[in-house]
Amino acid sequence: MKEEYKNYVIKHFFVEDFFEKEPTGNYRLEEMDLGGETSFFFKTVGIDSMVIRNVDKKNTQFAFFRSDKALSLKKRVDHIVFEQEKNNKWNVHLIEMKSSISTKEKWLEIKGKFRASYFLVQVLGAILQMEIQEVRMYTTYEKISFACMPENPVSRRAYVGKAPENLMSEWNGEAFSLWFGETCSMPFLHIPVQVFRKGKQLLEGEYCCEGERK
């Protein structure tokens, strides 16, 4: 019944091609911004899957959210992949694609996109009656450097509520979390995926999901 409900709502109530499906569960995800052109193969292993491509270019804003730039509630990640395991349980993969992360401020901005996209996932899961068991977050990159720019006032903005103490530990997924208040944070799995330049422009890479996490 839930599957029939989900399929009907997507087909009749959502705008055309909001969700896309590949029978193989393998998705070619692309970023075409000048200088950071990336082709990324993302492979799922669940019994079903679907993708929202170019999320930030779709109309996914919530009018009831505040527009303060420091809250980072208006920007989304590049792509979101929904992967069904069993018993209507779903893993959701938030994928942000970058050529380089050169400052702490850029990482905090990316985390802001993750948080805003997490809210979007929760809304979609509720509408479609999908039980979200895990949300995983990925950043594709060619180069990484957490240089600090103290002269930049952006560094003092609390994009995600609180600046992390150990940026590299967060980046590597050892202690990644998003803040929802001064004393409230939620841990998530963050997976950095390095991509490599083919020729002068195109970056290429791939990632294959693990099975259901225990």
KEKOLPA-992729 format. One record per residue (C-alpha): residue number from 0; residue in three letters; chain; x, y, z. Coordinates in nm, 4 decimals. Each point is the difference from the previous one (the first is absolute). Layout:
<rs>
@nr NUM, rest Ala, kette A, xx X, yy Y, zz Z
...
</rs>
This chain:
<rs>
@nr 0, rest Met, kette A, xx 0.0000, yy 0.0000, zz 0.0000
@nr 1, rest Lys, kette A, xx 0.2800, yy 0.2462, zz 0.0877
@nr 2, rest Glu, kette A, xx 0.1758, yy -0.0736, zz -0.3289
@nr 3, rest Glu, kette A, xx -0.3193, yy 0.0603, zz -0.1958
@nr 4, rest Tyr, kette A, xx -0.0582, yy 0.3224, zz 0.1925
@nr 5, rest Lys, kette A, xx 0.3575, yy 0.1228, zz -0.0590
@nr 6, rest Asn, kette A, xx -0.0086, yy -0.0714, zz -0.3722
@nr 7, rest Tyr, kette A, xx -0.3382, yy 0.1675, zz -0.0429
@nr 8, rest Val, kette A, xx 0.1032, yy 0.3158, zz 0.1854
@nr 9, rest Ile, kette A, xx 0.3230, yy 0.0313, zz -0.1997
@nr 10, rest Lys, kette A, xx -0.1730, yy -0.0587, zz -0.3329
@nr 11, rest His, kette A, xx -0.3069, yy 0.2186, zz 0.0505
@nr 12, rest Phe, kette A, xx 0.0959, yy 0.2672, zz 0.2545
@nr 13, rest Phe, kette A, xx 0.3696, yy 0.0727, zz -0.0577
@nr 14, rest Val, kette A, xx 0.1277, yy 0.2041, zz -0.2939
@nr 15, rest Glu, kette A, xx 0.1248, yy -0.2099, zz -0.2901
@nr 16, rest Asp, kette A, xx 0.3499, yy -0.1498, zz 0.0395
@nr 17, rest Phe, kette A, xx 0.0429, yy 0.1235, zz 0.3568
@nr 18, rest Phe, kette A, xx 0.1100, yy -0.3551, zz 0.0788
@nr 19, rest Glu, kette A, xx 0.1876, yy -0.2098, zz -0.2560
@nr 20, rest Lys, kette A, xx 0.0682, yy -0.3731, zz 0.0068
@nr 21, rest Glu, kette A, xx 0.2625, yy -0.2259, zz -0.1546
@nr 22, rest Pro, kette A, xx -0.0879, yy -0.3722, zz -0.0123
@nr 23, rest Thr, kette A, xx 0.3641, yy -0.0879, zz 0.0709
@nr 24, rest Gly, kette A, xx 0.0145, yy 0.2202, zz 0.3109
@nr 25, rest Asn, kette A, xx 0.3070, yy 0.1724, zz -0.1465
@nr 26, rest Tyr, kette A, xx -0.0111, yy 0.3762, zz -0.0508
@nr 27, rest Arg, kette A, xx 0.2240, yy 0.2346, zz -0.1948
@nr 28, rest Leu, kette A, xx -0.0053, yy 0.3267, zz 0.1935
@nr 29, rest Glu, kette A, xx 0.1439, yy 0.3124, zz -0.1556
@nr 30, rest Glu, kette A, xx 0.1149, yy 0.3452, zz 0.1021
@nr 31, rest Met, kette A, xx 0.0539, yy 0.2420, zz -0.2868
@nr 32, rest Asp, kette A, xx 0.1221, yy 0.3150, zz 0.1751
@nr 33, rest Leu, kette A, xx 0.2934, yy 0.1480, zz -0.1923
@nr 34, rest Gly, kette A, xx 0.3309, yy -0.1310, zz 0.1319
@nr 35, rest Gly, kette A, xx -0.1588, yy -0.2683, zz 0.2150
@nr 36, rest Glu, kette A, xx -0.1667, yy -0.2184, zz -0.2613
@nr 37, rest Thr, kette A, xx -0.0475, yy -0.3420, zz 0.1580
@nr 38, rest Ser, kette A, xx -0.1423, yy -0.3340, zz -0.1109
@nr 39, rest Phe, kette A, xx -0.0697, yy -0.2276, zz 0.2959
@nr 40, rest Phe, kette A, xx -0.1318, yy -0.3573, zz -0.0141
@nr 41, rest Phe, kette A, xx -0.2007, yy -0.0855, zz 0.3116
@nr 42, rest Lys, kette A, xx -0.0968, yy -0.3653, zz 0.0374
@nr 43, rest Thr, kette A, xx -0.2741, yy -0.1196, zz 0.2351
@nr 44, rest Val, kette A, xx -0.0486, yy -0.3579, zz 0.1188
@nr 45, rest Gly, kette A, xx -0.3530, yy 0.0146, zz 0.1439
@nr 46, rest Ile, kette A, xx -0.3148, yy -0.1557, zz -0.1437
@nr 47, rest Asp, kette A, xx -0.1181, yy 0.3326, zz -0.1426
@nr 48, rest Ser, kette A, xx 0.1282, yy 0.3540, zz -0.0412
@nr 49, rest Met, kette A, xx -0.0781, yy 0.3416, zz -0.1443
@nr 50, rest Val, kette A, xx 0.1844, yy 0.3287, zz -0.0342
@nr 51, rest Ile, kette A, xx -0.0693, yy 0.3721, zz 0.0126
@nr 52, rest Arg, kette A, xx 0.2576, yy 0.1566, zz -0.2325
@nr 53, rest Asn, kette A, xx 0.1168, yy 0.3602, zz 0.0308
@nr 54, rest Val, kette A, xx -0.2021, yy 0.0553, zz 0.3159
@nr 55, rest Asp, kette A, xx 0.1149, yy 0.3598, zz 0.0387
@nr 56, rest Lys, kette A, xx -0.1501, yy 0.0833, zz -0.3399
@nr 57, rest Lys, kette A, xx -0.3436, yy -0.1390, zz 0.0894
@nr 58, rest Asn, kette A, xx -0.2725, yy 0.1796, zz 0.1905
@nr 59, rest Thr, kette A, xx 0.0482, yy -0.1565, zz 0.3431
@nr 60, rest Gln, kette A, xx -0.0151, yy 0.3094, zz 0.2199
@nr 61, rest Phe, kette A, xx -0.2197, yy 0.0157, zz 0.3098
@nr 62, rest Ala, kette A, xx -0.1683, yy 0.3377, zz 0.0431
@nr 63, rest Phe, kette A, xx -0.0226, yy -0.0495, zz 0.3761
@nr 64, rest Phe, kette A, xx 0.3794, yy -0.0204, zz 0.0395
@nr 65, rest Arg, kette A, xx 0.1924, yy 0.3120, zz 0.0910
@nr 66, rest Ser, kette A, xx 0.2085, yy 0.1613, zz -0.2729
@nr 67, rest Asp, kette A, xx 0.2979, yy 0.1100, zz 0.2163
@nr 68, rest Lys, kette A, xx 0.3113, yy -0.0779, zz -0.2034
@nr 69, rest Ala, kette A, xx 0.1889, yy -0.1182, zz 0.3067
@nr 70, rest Leu, kette A, xx -0.2515, yy -0.2822, zz 0.0520
@nr 71, rest Ser, kette A, xx 0.0682, yy -0.1528, zz -0.3440
@nr 72, rest Leu, kette A, xx -0.3570, yy -0.1201, zz -0.0476
@nr 73, rest Lys, kette A, xx -0.0422, yy 0.0989, zz -0.3646
@nr 74, rest Lys, kette A, xx 0.2709, yy -0.2060, zz -0.1705
@nr 75, rest Arg, kette A, xx -0.0124, yy -0.3727, zz -0.0664
@nr 76, rest Val, kette A, xx 0.2562, yy -0.2637, zz -0.0921
@nr 77, rest Asp, kette A, xx 0.0503, yy -0.0859, zz -0.3664
@nr 78, rest His, kette A, xx -0.1682, yy -0.3431, zz -0.0031
@nr 79, rest Ile, kette A, xx -0.2050, yy -0.2216, zz 0.2318
@nr 80, rest Val, kette A, xx -0.0243, yy -0.3772, zz -0.0484
@nr 81, rest Phe, kette A, xx -0.2668, yy -0.2037, zz 0.1804
@nr 82, rest Glu, kette A, xx 0.0852, yy -0.3694, zz 0.0434
@nr 83, rest Gln, kette A, xx -0.2514, yy -0.2534, zz 0.1304
@nr 84, rest Glu, kette A, xx 0.1222, yy -0.2867, zz 0.2155
@nr 85, rest Lys, kette A, xx -0.2892, yy -0.2137, zz 0.1229
@nr 86, rest Asn, kette A, xx -0.3272, yy 0.0387, zz 0.1917
@nr 87, rest Asn, kette A, xx -0.0373, yy 0.3467, zz -0.1543
@nr 88, rest Lys, kette A, xx 0.3179, yy 0.1213, zz 0.1722
@nr 89, rest Trp, kette A, xx 0.2057, yy 0.2491, zz -0.1963
@nr 90, rest Asn, kette A, xx 0.3535, yy 0.1350, zz 0.0046
@nr 91, rest Val, kette A, xx 0.0421, yy 0.3464, zz -0.1437
@nr 92, rest His, kette A, xx 0.3250, yy 0.1272, zz -0.1507
@nr 93, rest Leu, kette A, xx 0.0659, yy 0.3750, zz -0.0125
@nr 94, rest Ile, kette A, xx 0.2704, yy 0.0757, zz -0.2557
@nr 95, rest Glu, kette A, xx 0.1815, yy 0.3331, zz -0.0332
@nr 96, rest Met, kette A, xx 0.2530, yy 0.0334, zz -0.2827
@nr 97, rest Lys, kette A, xx 0.3004, yy 0.2321, zz 0.0214
@nr 98, rest Ser, kette A, xx 0.3268, yy 0.0380, zz -0.1854
@nr 99, rest Ser, kette A, xx 0.1768, yy 0.1205, zz 0.3145
@nr 100, rest Ile, kette A, xx -0.0676, yy 0.0959, zz 0.3607
@nr 101, rest Ser, kette A, xx 0.2603, yy 0.2603, zz 0.0767
@nr 102, rest Thr, kette A, xx -0.1224, yy 0.1626, zz 0.3215
@nr 103, rest Lys, kette A, xx -0.1787, yy -0.0760, zz 0.3234
@nr 104, rest Glu, kette A, xx -0.2759, yy 0.2365, zz -0.1123
@nr 105, rest Lys, kette A, xx -0.0711, yy -0.2095, zz -0.3096
@nr 106, rest Trp, kette A, xx -0.0362, yy -0.3130, zz 0.2140
@nr 107, rest Leu, kette A, xx -0.2454, yy 0.1768, zz 0.2311
@nr 108, rest Glu, kette A, xx -0.1975, yy 0.1104, zz -0.3046
@nr 109, rest Ile, kette A, xx -0.0157, yy -0.3605, zz -0.1228
@nr 110, rest Lys, kette A, xx -0.1213, yy -0.1114, zz 0.3425
@nr 111, rest Gly, kette A, xx -0.2744, yy 0.2599, zz -0.0254
@nr 112, rest Lys, kette A, xx -0.1135, yy -0.1601, zz -0.3266
@nr 113, rest Phe, kette A, xx 0.0006, yy -0.3404, zz 0.1676
@nr 114, rest Arg, kette A, xx -0.2208, yy 0.1254, zz 0.2820
@nr 115, rest Ala, kette A, xx -0.2505, yy 0.1701, zz -0.2306
@nr 116, rest Ser, kette A, xx -0.0107, yy -0.3120, zz -0.2191
@nr 117, rest Tyr, kette A, xx -0.0544, yy -0.2182, zz 0.3072
@nr 118, rest Phe, kette A, xx -0.3147, yy 0.2008, zz 0.0737
@nr 119, rest Leu, kette A, xx -0.1152, yy -0.0506, zz -0.3597
@nr 120, rest Val, kette A, xx 0.0537, yy -0.3760, zz 0.0280
@nr 121, rest Gln, kette A, xx -0.2068, yy -0.0178, zz 0.3167
@nr 122, rest Val, kette A, xx -0.2876, yy 0.1828, zz -0.1699
@nr 123, rest Leu, kette A, xx 0.0115, yy -0.2242, zz -0.3089
@nr 124, rest Gly, kette A, xx 0.0186, yy -0.3110, zz 0.2166
@nr 125, rest Ala, kette A, xx -0.3108, yy 0.1074, zz 0.1910
@nr 126, rest Ile, kette A, xx -0.1954, yy 0.0844, zz -0.3163
@nr 127, rest Leu, kette A, xx 0.0868, yy -0.3307, zz -0.1662
@nr 128, rest Gln, kette A, xx -0.0299, yy -0.2093, zz 0.3197
@nr 129, rest Met, kette A, xx 0.3566, yy -0.1271, zz -0.0314
@nr 130, rest Glu, kette A, xx 0.1818, yy -0.0964, zz 0.3180
@nr 131, rest Ile, kette A, xx 0.3402, yy 0.1714, zz -0.0136
@nr 132, rest Gln, kette A, xx 0.2416, yy -0.2183, zz 0.1953
@nr 133, rest Glu, kette A, xx 0.3207, yy 0.1878, zz -0.0823
@nr 134, rest Val, kette A, xx 0.1147, yy 0.3173, zz -0.1751
@nr 135, rest Arg, kette A, xx 0.3560, yy -0.0133, zz -0.1321
@nr 136, rest Met, kette A, xx 0.1945, yy 0.2991, zz -0.1284
@nr 137, rest Tyr, kette A, xx 0.2672, yy 0.0102, zz -0.2690
@nr 138, rest Thr, kette A, xx 0.2310, yy 0.2645, zz -0.1419
@nr 139, rest Thr, kette A, xx 0.1857, yy -0.0628, zz -0.3233
@nr 140, rest Tyr, kette A, xx 0.3224, yy 0.1969, zz -0.0356
@nr 141, rest Glu, kette A, xx 0.3301, yy 0.0230, zz -0.1805
@nr 142, rest Lys, kette A, xx 0.1921, yy 0.1993, zz 0.2604
@nr 143, rest Ile, kette A, xx -0.0536, yy 0.0734, zz 0.3678
@nr 144, rest Ser, kette A, xx 0.1574, yy 0.2629, zz 0.2270
@nr 145, rest Phe, kette A, xx -0.1467, yy 0.1492, zz 0.3163
@nr 146, rest Ala, kette A, xx 0.1851, yy 0.3287, zz -0.0021
@nr 147, rest Cys, kette A, xx -0.1337, yy 0.2618, zz 0.2377
@nr 148, rest Met, kette A, xx -0.0707, yy 0.3516, zz -0.1207
@nr 149, rest Pro, kette A, xx -0.0334, yy 0.2119, zz 0.3175
@nr 150, rest Glu, kette A, xx -0.0395, yy 0.3203, zz -0.2001
@nr 151, rest Asn, kette A, xx -0.3149, yy -0.1413, zz -0.1581
@nr 152, rest Pro, kette A, xx -0.3114, yy 0.0960, zz 0.2047
@nr 153, rest Val, kette A, xx -0.1810, yy -0.3019, zz -0.1447
@nr 154, rest Ser, kette A, xx 0.2093, yy -0.2182, zz 0.2305
@nr 155, rest Arg, kette A, xx -0.1947, yy 0.1391, zz 0.2949
@nr 156, rest Arg, kette A, xx -0.3392, yy -0.1033, zz -0.1398
@nr 157, rest Ala, kette A, xx -0.1636, yy -0.2962, zz 0.1702
@nr 158, rest Tyr, kette A, xx -0.1120, yy -0.1760, zz -0.3166
@nr 159, rest Val, kette A, xx -0.0807, yy -0.3193, zz 0.1859
@nr 160, rest Gly, kette A, xx -0.0372, yy 0.1232, zz 0.3553
@nr 161, rest Lys, kette A, xx 0.3522, yy -0.0620, zz 0.1176
@nr 162, rest Ala, kette A, xx 0.3428, yy -0.0295, zz -0.1580
@nr 163, rest Pro, kette A, xx 0.1593, yy -0.3448, zz 0.0316
@nr 164, rest Glu, kette A, xx 0.3105, yy -0.0370, zz 0.2130
@nr 165, rest Asn, kette A, xx 0.1752, yy -0.2478, zz -0.2278
@nr 166, rest Leu, kette A, xx -0.0750, yy 0.0645, zz -0.3653
@nr 167, rest Met, kette A, xx 0.1994, yy -0.2901, zz -0.1389
@nr 168, rest Ser, kette A, xx -0.1608, yy -0.2454, zz 0.2421
@nr 169, rest Glu, kette A, xx -0.3413, yy 0.1160, zz -0.1207
@nr 170, rest Trp, kette A, xx 0.1036, yy -0.0143, zz -0.3632
@nr 171, rest Asn, kette A, xx 0.1287, yy -0.3556, zz 0.0341
@nr 172, rest Gly, kette A, xx -0.3273, yy -0.1084, zz 0.1592
@nr 173, rest Glu, kette A, xx 0.1498, yy -0.0795, zz 0.3399
@nr 174, rest Ala, kette A, xx -0.2068, yy 0.2581, zz 0.1884
@nr 175, rest Phe, kette A, xx -0.2415, yy 0.1620, zz -0.2439
@nr 176, rest Ser, kette A, xx -0.3142, yy 0.1653, zz 0.1332
@nr 177, rest Leu, kette A, xx -0.2463, yy 0.2781, zz -0.0778
@nr 178, rest Trp, kette A, xx -0.1136, yy 0.2494, zz 0.2575
@nr 179, rest Phe, kette A, xx -0.3634, yy 0.0803, zz 0.0773
@nr 180, rest Gly, kette A, xx 0.0607, yy 0.2174, zz 0.3054
@nr 181, rest Glu, kette A, xx 0.2721, yy 0.1100, zz 0.2374
@nr 182, rest Thr, kette A, xx 0.0009, yy -0.3370, zz 0.1769
@nr 183, rest Cys, kette A, xx -0.1755, yy -0.2182, zz -0.2567
@nr 184, rest Ser, kette A, xx 0.1896, yy -0.1814, zz -0.2743
@nr 185, rest Met, kette A, xx -0.0760, yy -0.3127, zz -0.2040
@nr 186, rest Pro, kette A, xx 0.2710, yy -0.2363, zz -0.1293
@nr 187, rest Phe, kette A, xx 0.0002, yy -0.1042, zz -0.3649
@nr 188, rest Leu, kette A, xx 0.2240, yy -0.1999, zz -0.2272
@nr 189, rest His, kette A, xx 0.2081, yy 0.2244, zz -0.2278
@nr 190, rest Ile, kette A, xx 0.1935, yy -0.1625, zz -0.2838
@nr 191, rest Pro, kette A, xx 0.2530, yy 0.2063, zz -0.1984
@nr 192, rest Val, kette A, xx 0.0492, yy -0.1409, zz -0.3508
@nr 193, rest Gln, kette A, xx 0.2992, yy 0.1213, zz -0.1960
@nr 194, rest Val, kette A, xx -0.0491, yy 0.0474, zz -0.3727
@nr 195, rest Phe, kette A, xx 0.2781, yy 0.0275, zz -0.2542
@nr 196, rest Arg, kette A, xx 0.0477, yy 0.2280, zz -0.2957
@nr 197, rest Lys, kette A, xx -0.0297, yy -0.1477, zz -0.3457
@nr 198, rest Gly, kette A, xx 0.1749, yy 0.2329, zz -0.2403
@nr 199, rest Lys, kette A, xx -0.0112, yy 0.3686, zz 0.0888
@nr 200, rest Gln, kette A, xx -0.3581, yy 0.0361, zz 0.1137
@nr 201, rest Leu, kette A, xx -0.2139, yy -0.3014, zz 0.0842
@nr 202, rest Leu, kette A, xx 0.0228, yy -0.1578, zz 0.3450
@nr 203, rest Glu, kette A, xx -0.1084, yy -0.3626, zz 0.0246
@nr 204, rest Gly, kette A, xx -0.0648, yy -0.2428, zz 0.2836
@nr 205, rest Glu, kette A, xx -0.2325, yy -0.2668, zz 0.1309
@nr 206, rest Tyr, kette A, xx -0.1362, yy -0.1433, zz 0.3217
@nr 207, rest Cys, kette A, xx -0.1857, yy -0.3225, zz 0.0810
@nr 208, rest Cys, kette A, xx -0.2278, yy -0.0002, zz 0.3038
@nr 209, rest Glu, kette A, xx 0.0336, yy -0.2490, zz 0.2800
@nr 210, rest Gly, kette A, xx -0.2924, yy -0.2196, zz 0.0889
@nr 211, rest Glu, kette A, xx -0.2270, yy 0.0615, zz 0.2960
@nr 212, rest Arg, kette A, xx 0.1973, yy 0.1301, zz 0.2969
@nr 213, rest Lys, kette A, xx -0.0337, yy -0.1919, zz 0.3252
</rs>
